Amino acid sequence: MKIRSGVLGLWQRLTDPADWTRRQMAGEAVLSAFLALTAAGLWLSEHGTGPAAWPEAAGIGLAVAVVSLLRRAMPATALVAAGVLSGLGDGGLLLIAVSWSAGRRIEAMPRTAAAFGGSYLCLTLLSTIGAPDWSNVLLDVTGSALTFLVFSLLPGLVNRYRTQRRLLLKALRDHNAQLLRERGWVAEQARIRERQRIAHDMHDSLGHQLVLIAVHAGALEVDPTLGEAAHTAVGVVRRASAAAMAELRSVVGMLALPTGSGAEPSPNGSAGVGGIGELVALAATTGTPVRMEESGTPRPMSTASSHAAYRIVQEGLTNAYKHAPGAAIAVRLCYEPDALVVEVGNGPVPSADRAGLAGTGGGQGLTGLQERIRLAGGMLHTGPTGDGGFRLAGVLPYQPVAAGGSATVVPAPQDFPGESDPEEGFTPTVKNRRAKGCLAGCGIALAVLLVIGVAGFFGVSKLVSQVGSNLVSRSTYDSVQPGQSETAVRQELPSGKSLLITALDGKLPADPPGQTCLDLMAEGTPEKPLLGKVQTVYRFCFQSGRLVGKREIDVAN
């Protein structure tokens, strides 16, 4: 078991330093085995299946497997090694796989250019050194360039473009999310500043006026010249001003809290369900007939719901004072199993007081109260009663409920530009640098493709010209006779060795002892086309500066 774990650990270090699943490791093993077997099979097909060829094929397969395993951990080294194996003629598929990985994993452009350039040089030098005829070096270089373009450069550029495009899109998404977070943060700061400004204005203006009212009411309360009824009324004014000061401090404190902080406001103890009784008792001291009824078992409530219940009673009493003076007021608290029902109702206005009614009030009290109850998760009902009175009722949950109209803030691990992203491990500056590398990579890729395209065009042109000029016609073959001098014969024949003849090396018979032979491709005929199944080769053999023989050889493809 320990040996198996050690082998798995070594395998991970060879393939990739990142954590791999067993399925990924199995896929890497299958790919390496396939490339190794393919390379070994190609070697055996070219060099035969004799006893000496099997160890060489095994060595080629092992080298291909090792390079395939190293293509993730050491992409540049593996790319150069793949170029060497391709130059030997046994690493075409390996070059595709390694170039695909190198295009993604080599990030720096100079290092990428050096790795692909080194691989191309190795492939070109090894394929050119093994050529038997140095007159076709340009054709060999052109063939190597086209091979490298198709099997290495094209897969590497495609995967690099794919990777950089994915990184660019990811950077754009991250940048967009960062802008949204910054916009939310700026809006939150603006809300906090506005709330603090309102709190300061309320504290400076209303606080000053309420302090003056409390001071003067306190002075009148101890004035011996006033009667008992006046002292009672002044006492009510003083206590009301003190309660208003406490309410003002509570409101200022709530405004100072940042929105979305998760902290609940902490109003004074009287501004809740527990303070409704005192509020009703204070209203009764004004001579208004007020009664309070409670039913059910009191239950713990959230601060927002308790405060909203107090505001319902307070708003109902205030509206009754203004719009129905002298009418009887009833306050009811009903503790239901799931919610608290608060109701404030007043009877019809006495006929003696109807003449003094005025349409005062801006209508903002009920609107603000409805919003407060909605934020607490409750409902508000207002409307006239059948006997000509007015009823104000609210249903409030015991536990807090998320407000449906609250502002949505984009959650983020950071709110400041330039701060590191813990999930990605690099800053937006690095992201932007990687995104800019996409343009540089595309420019270099286009330049390389242009150079290779021009070289390929001239190479193909040279190939077509060379193949056409190195063909021997039947009339030329018949005009050359044995006994002519070698110099005269060579002047009539094409110079150099045709690429088509090079492809037939190993299929032509050996030169006779003591003779030097020149093999040239014959022009195609209807019976024997140039690229048909059977190709005709004209052989001219020289000895001691004379043509001693000529021969027509048919070679099957």
Summary of the structure (lengths in Angstrom):
residues: 557
radius of gyration: 48.6
end to end distance: 55.1
largest distance: 160.1
contacts: 1649
relative contact order: 0.07
helix: 60%
strand: 12%
